[in-house]
């Protein structure tokens, strides 16, 4: 496969990052391998769905402004947990039907800590994201980070004081090349993300690291039915692939059990949200969103920002595959630790699907697309 494209411009931060507080390796088959905050318990008497929690989080962000320091969805209790800076804010949160926690660090302080790492640290095998549950920037180092590189990372984390914490993960952060059906190029295999429509014509979204502009893709090797019109990687990790032959392009994800999940819309992920991902190697796996706006430096030094982090597994060939919740498209598989054996739970990282849809002017509605010509 040809080498990755040049970094894209700096990303904008989405509003839903308020529900996060804010790496791994991508896997492409046949190509490169690339102190707990004090709590103010105010249990909510009402149960909330993930979507309702997200809407409530947006309203509370408007109400509280800088006095709100992130939030996450507690799936077990079906409530929104909101980090706040003082007792009056906590009382307001409770009155609105959510659970409040009084924490030490503001969202601005944690965002500044993450920007410091983004600007100064490019060590392969590392990742970081704001963790609303601990009110810190959690920095991960995989098993390849040792010696001088580990010492450098520790120094950078220590400089941030109690705003950051360093953890180790046993696997390696790698790019995963493969919504969910296998697609083949001359360089390897990836997994189709989501069928979309642009200017009335059918396309699909894929991970950008799977191939540069001009890469041909097909359901089997040597049978191309589509070509990459644009690819963004590193920096971002998404691509737009145009169908060049009249083949079926339903708005659905392969569940690998003889059925499919219809996809009707795209949305933003929420920390604590239950998700599924589909890929051509490990098929359908479930997990939970653990952070938003994550930064990952994959093996080879490829740095990607603004990713969704989830505790779900994946393997080589799953890159590009669909991340979804019910009928809502959420992300494209970028990378993570390799393997699903022994109850592995990632971490795995995903490109938010809303970004390429906006960048390309595409929509989740392929059933309305005209046949290719």
C-alpha positions in Angstrom: 0.0 0.0 0.0 1.2 3.5 -0.7 2.4 5.6 2.3 -0.1 7.7 4.3 -1.2 11.1 3.2 -0.1 14.3 4.8 -1.7 15.6 8.1 -5.0 17.5 7.8 -5.7 20.9 9.3 -6.6 21.3 13.0 -10.0 19.9 13.9 -12.8 21.8 15.5 -14.1 20.5 18.8 -17.8 19.4 18.8 -20.3 20.5 21.4 -20.8 16.9 22.6 -17.3 17.1 24.1 -19.0 18.4 27.2 -20.2 14.9 27.8 -16.7 13.6 27.8 -14.9 15.9 30.1 -12.3 14.4 26.2 -4.4 5.5 21.1 -3.8 2.4 19.7 -2.6 0.8 16.4 -4.4 0.6 13.1 -4.4 -2.8 11.5 -4.4 -3.2 7.8 -4.0 -6.8 6.5 -1.2 -7.1 4.0 0.0 -3.5 4.6 1.8 -1.7 7.3 1.3 -2.4 11.0 1.3 0.4 11.8 -6.9 11.2 43.2 -10.5 10.5 42.5 -12.6 13.7 42.7 -14.8 14.1 45.7 -18.5 13.4 45.0 -21.6 15.2 46.0 -24.2 12.4 45.8 -27.5 13.5 44.5 -29.2 10.5 42.9 -31.7 11.1 40.2 -35.1 9.5 40.7 -35.7 9.4 37.0 -34.2 7.0 34.5 -32.7 8.4 31.3 -31.9 6.9 27.9 -28.6 7.7 26.4 -30.2 10.2 24.0 -32.1 11.9 26.7 -29.0 12.2 28.8 -27.1 13.8 25.9 -29.9 16.4 25.5 -30.0 17.1 29.2 -26.2 17.5 29.2 -26.4 20.1 26.4 -29.1 22.0 28.4 -27.0 21.9 31.6 -23.9 23.1 29.6 -25.9 26.1 28.6 -27.1 26.7 32.1 -23.8 26.3 33.9 -21.1 27.3 31.4 -17.6 27.1 32.9 -19.1 25.7 36.2 -19.7 22.4 34.4 -16.6 20.2 34.0 -17.7 17.4 31.7 -20.3 14.6 32.1 -20.9 11.0 31.3 -23.8 8.5 31.1 -24.0 5.9 33.9 -25.6 3.0 32.0 -26.1 0.9 35.1 -28.1 3.6 36.9 -29.5 5.1 33.7 -28.5 8.6 34.8 -26.4 11.5 33.6 -23.4 12.2 35.9 -22.3 15.8 35.7 -19.0 17.2 37.1 -19.4 20.7 38.6 -17.2 23.0 40.6 -19.4 24.1 43.5 -22.4 23.2 45.6 -24.9 25.7 44.0 -24.1 24.1 40.6 -24.6 20.6 42.1 -28.0 21.7 43.4 -29.0 22.9 39.9 -27.9 19.7 38.3 -29.9 17.6 40.8 -33.0 19.8 40.3 -32.8 19.1 36.5 -32.8 15.3 37.2 -29.1 14.4 36.9 -26.4 13.3 39.4 -23.8 15.9 40.4 -20.1 15.4 41.4 -18.0 18.2 42.7 -14.6 18.0 41.1 -11.3 19.8 41.3 -10.5 20.6 37.7 -12.4 22.7 35.1 -12.9 21.6 31.5 -10.6 24.4 30.4 -7.8 23.2 32.7 -8.0 19.7 31.4 -8.3 20.9 27.8 -5.2 22.9 28.3 -3.4 19.9 29.7 -4.4 17.8 26.6 -3.3 20.6 24.3 0.1 20.6 26.0 0.5 16.9 25.3 -0.8 17.3 21.7 1.8 19.9 21.0 4.9 18.4 22.6 4.5 14.6 22.7 4.7 12.3 19.6 5.8 9.0 21.0 4.4 6.0 19.1 2.3 3.7 21.2 0.7 6.4 23.3 -2.7 8.0 23.7 -4.5 10.5 25.9 -8.0 11.8 26.5 -9.9 13.6 29.2 -11.6 11.1 31.4 -14.7 12.6 33.0 -14.9 9.8 35.6 -11.5 10.7 37.1 -11.5 14.4 36.1 -8.0 13.9 34.6 -6.3 13.5 31.3 -5.6 9.8 31.2 -2.4 9.0 29.3 -1.8 5.4 28.1 1.5 3.8 27.0 1.6 0.5 25.3 4.2 -2.3 25.9 6.5 -0.8 23.2 7.1 2.4 25.2 10.2 1.8 27.2 13.6 3.3 28.2 14.1 6.9 27.2 10.7 7.2 25.5 8.9 6.1 28.7 11.1 8.5 30.8 10.2 11.3 28.4 6.5 10.5 28.7 6.6 10.3 32.4 8.3 13.8 32.5 5.6 15.3 30.3 2.8 13.8 32.5 4.4 14.8 35.8 4.7 18.4 34.6 0.9 18.5 34.4 0.5 17.6 38.1 -2.7 16.1 39.3 -4.4 17.0 36.0 -3.0 13.9 34.3 -2.3 10.3 35.1 -0.1 7.7 33.3 -1.3 4.1 32.8 0.1 1.1 30.9 -1.7 -1.2 28.5 -0.5 -4.7 27.7 -1.1 -4.6 23.9 0.2 -2.4 21.1 -1.6 0.5 19.6 -1.9 -0.3 15.9 -3.9 0.8 12.8 -6.7 -1.6 11.9 -7.5 -1.8 8.3 -11.6 -3.5 7.1 -21.1 -1.2 7.5 -18.5 -4.2 8.3 -18.2 -6.0 4.9 -14.7 -6.8 3.7 -13.3 -4.5 0.9 -10.1 -5.4 -0.9 -7.5 -3.3 -2.6 -4.1 -4.3 -4.1 -2.5 -3.4 -0.8 -4.7 -5.3 1.6 -8.2 -5.6 3.2 -10.3 -3.1 5.2 -13.9 -3.0 6.3 -16.6 -0.8 4.8 -17.9 1.9 7.1 -21.2 3.3 6.0 -22.8 3.8 2.6 -23.6 7.5 2.0 -24.9 9.8 -0.7 -23.1 12.8 -2.1 -24.7 14.9 -4.9 -27.3 12.2 -5.4 -24.7 9.5 -6.1 -23.6 6.5 -4.0 -20.4 6.5 -2.0 -19.1 4.8 1.2 -16.9 6.0 4.1 -13.7 4.2 5.0 -10.7 4.8 7.2 -8.2 7.1 5.6 -5.2 5.0 6.5 -6.6 2.2 4.3 -5.5 3.9 1.1 -4.7 7.2 -0.7 -6.8 8.9 -3.4 -7.1 6.6 -6.4 -7.1 3.3 -4.5 -9.6 0.8 -6.0 -11.8 -1.4 -3.8 -13.9 -4.4 -4.4 -15.7 -7.2 -2.6 -13.0 -9.6 -3.7 -9.5 -9.2 -4.9 -9.2 -8.1 -8.6 -12.9 -7.1 -8.8 -12.9 -3.3 -8.2 -16.3 -1.6 -7.9 -15.2 1.7 -6.3 -12.4 4.1 -6.1 -11.1 6.5 -3.3 -11.9 10.1 -4.2 -10.3 11.6 -1.1 -8.4 10.4 1.9 -7.4 12.1 5.2 -4.6 10.6 7.3 -2.8 11.2 9.6 -4.4 14.0 11.6 -7.8 12.6 10.7 -8.6 9.1 9.6 -11.4 9.0 7.0 -11.9 8.6 3.3 -14.7 9.0 0.7 -15.0 6.1 -1.8 -17.1 6.5 -4.9 -18.9 3.5 -6.4 -17.9 3.1 -10.1 -20.2 0.1 -10.8 -24.0 -0.4 -10.2 -23.9 -2.6 -7.1 -26.2 -2.8 -4.1 -25.4 -0.1 -1.5 -28.0 -0.4 1.3 -27.9 1.8 4.4 -27.2 -1.0 6.8 -24.5 -2.8 8.8 -23.7 -6.5 8.5 -24.3 -8.2 11.9 -22.7 -11.5 10.8 -25.7 -13.6 12.0 -27.7 -13.6 8.8 -29.2 -10.2 9.5 -28.4 -6.5 9.3 -28.9 -3.3 11.2 -30.6 -0.5 9.3 -28.8 2.8 9.6 -31.0 5.8 9.3 -28.9 8.7 10.7 -25.6 9.8 12.1 -25.0 11.1 15.6 -22.3 12.1 18.1 -21.2 9.6 20.7 -21.6 10.1 24.5 -19.3 8.8 27.2 -20.9 5.8 28.8 -23.0 5.0 25.7 -23.3 1.3 24.7 -22.1 0.7 21.2 -21.3 -2.0 18.7 -18.7 -2.2 16.0 -18.7 -4.5 12.9 -15.6 -5.6 11.0 -14.6 -8.2 8.5 -12.1 -9.9 10.8 -13.8 -10.0 14.3 -17.3 -9.4 13.1 -19.7 -7.7 15.6 -18.4 -6.7 19.1 -20.0 -4.6 21.8 -18.5 -2.1 24.3 -18.9 1.3 25.9 -17.7 4.7 24.9 -15.0 5.8 27.5 -13.8 9.1 26.1 -14.2 11.7 23.3 -11.6 13.8 21.6 -8.8 11.3 22.2 -5.3 11.7 20.7 -3.4 8.6 19.5 0.1 8.2 18.1 0.1 4.8 16.3 3.1 2.7 15.5 5.1 4.4 12.9 4.5 7.8 14.4 1.1 8.5 12.8 -0.8 10.9 15.0 -4.6 11.2 14.9 -6.7 13.5 17.0 -10.4 14.0 17.9 -11.1 10.2 18.2 -13.8 8.3 20.1 -12.4 5.8 22.6 -14.2 2.7 23.5 -13.6 -0.5 25.5 -14.2 -2.9 22.6 -11.8 -5.2 20.8 -10.7 -5.4 17.1 -8.1 -7.0 14.9 -6.3 -6.7 11.6 -8.7 -6.1 8.7 -11.3 -4.3 10.9 -10.1 -0.8 9.9 -12.8 1.4 8.6 -15.6 -0.8 9.9 -18.8 0.6 11.4 -19.3 1.9 14.9 -23.0 2.3 15.7 -25.7 2.4 18.3 -29.0 1.0 17.0 -29.8 2.8 13.8 -27.3 5.6 14.4 -23.9 5.7 12.7 -21.3 7.0 15.2 -17.8 6.2 13.9 -15.3 4.5 11.7 -12.7 2.0 13.2 -9.3 3.6 13.2 -7.1 1.5 15.4 -6.3 0.0 18.8 -4.8 -3.0 20.5 -4.9 -6.2 18.4 -7.0 -9.2 19.2 -10.3 -10.3 20.7 -9.2 -13.4 22.5 -9.4 -14.0 26.2 -12.1 -11.4 26.8 -9.9 -8.5 25.4 -11.6 -5.1 25.7 -9.4 -2.8 23.6 -9.0 0.1 23.9 -10.2 0.9 20.4 -10.4 4.2 18.7 -12.9 5.5 16.1 -13.1 8.5 13.7 -16.3 10.3 14.5 -18.5 9.9 11.4 -20.0 13.3 11.6 -16.7 14.9 10.6 -16.4 13.3 7.1 -20.1 13.7 6.5 -19.7 17.4 7.1 -16.4 17.7 5.2 -17.8 15.9 2.1 -21.3 17.2 2.2 -22.5 13.6 2.3 -25.6 12.1 4.1 -26.6 8.7 5.5 -29.3 7.9 2.9 -27.9 5.7 0.2 -31.2 4.2 -0.7 -32.0 7.5 -2.4 -28.9 7.5 -4.5 -29.0 7.2 -8.3 -27.3 4.2 -9.9 -23.7 4.7 -10.8 -22.8 5.4 -14.4 
